[in-house]
């Protein structure tokens, strides 16, 4: 089992920045690729970004490329999502998740956090 706890969400004006954190405990964190997903109001959970177990590879949804940066610190068992130039459409509940499989597909993730709300006012 891997337990994931997100933090760092909140209310921010459009154009602002936030950094989300996801703290992991349980099984060896560094064995897993980690992803961030977003559930916007009235929509399905969607892929935002992911990072390989070593941190050597990162992946982004087109909508966040150039604005969001995913990183991890395996010594601290934590993955981060730095978000800049936030837009109203970035509003949603952000979840971190752990996987041994595809980083893009929701159903390939084995463990999920409870989510943290990000609200971007326009």
Secondary structure, 3 states (H helix, E strand, C coil): CEEEEEECCEEEECCCCEEEEEEEEECCHHHCEEEEEEECCCCCEEEEEEECCCCCCEEECHHHCCCEEEEEECCCCEEEEEECCCCHHHCEEEEEEEECCCCCCHHHCCEECCCEEEEEEC
